[in-house]
């Protein structure tokens, strides 16, 4: 194990999920997860950290970021899986509002 890498869970919240659990349930790679986490401005470990725990607020931020913008194609399925994790704990988010179709001009 390299310097600075920790195998023990950091900041274990009462209700939370590890990076490993979120990656497996969402079916995404560590690189995609880290890109998504950074875009959602969720704090994480400096390096590695598959056992780093993420709380409810962190997971909600990840879901919202994964459903919109540039991540909707790469992490759309992960967002649905993470919503299911939240619903299993009886935490419900408002449904995602689909984008409105662009208006066309009638000439």
WOMOSUL-V886647 format. One record per residue. N is the residue number from 1. RES is the residue in one small letter. BURIAL is b if it has 16 or more other C-alpha atoms within 10 Angstrom, else e. Layout:
# WOMOSUL-V886647
N&RES&BURIAL, N&RES&BURIAL
This chain:
# WOMOSUL-V886647
1&x&e, 2&x&e, 3&x&e, 4&x&e, 5&x&e, 6&x&b, 7&x&e, 8&x&e, 9&x&e, 10&x&e, 11&x&e, 12&x&e, 13&x&e, 14&x&e, 15&x&e, 16&x&b, 17&x&b, 18&x&b, 19&x&b, 20&x&b, 21&x&e, 22&x&b, 23&x&b, 24&x&e, 25&x&b, 26&x&b, 27&x&e, 28&x&e, 29&x&e, 30&x&b, 31&x&e, 32&x&e, 33&x&b, 34&x&b, 35&x&e, 36&x&b, 37&x&b, 38&x&e, 39&x&e, 40&x&b, 41&x&e, 42&x&e, 43&x&e, 44&x&b, 45&x&b, 46&x&e, 47&x&e, 48&x&b, 49&x&b, 50&x&b, 51&x&b, 52&x&b, 53&x&b, 54&x&b, 55&x&e, 56&x&b, 57&x&e, 58&x&b, 59&x&b, 60&x&b, 61&x&b, 62&x&b, 63&x&b, 64&x&b, 65&x&b, 66&x&b, 67&x&b, 68&x&b, 69&x&e, 70&x&e, 71&x&b, 72&x&e, 73&x&e, 74&x&e, 75&x&b, 76&x&b, 77&x&b, 78&x&b, 79&x&b, 80&x&b, 81&x&b, 82&x&b, 83&x&b, 84&x&e, 85&x&b, 86&x&b, 87&x&e, 88&x&e, 89&x&e, 90&x&e, 91&x&e, 92&x&e, 93&x&e, 94&x&e, 95&x&e, 96&x&e, 97&x&e, 98&x&e, 99&x&e, 100&x&e, 101&x&e, 102&x&e, 103&x&e, 104&x&e, 105&x&e, 106&x&e, 107&x&e
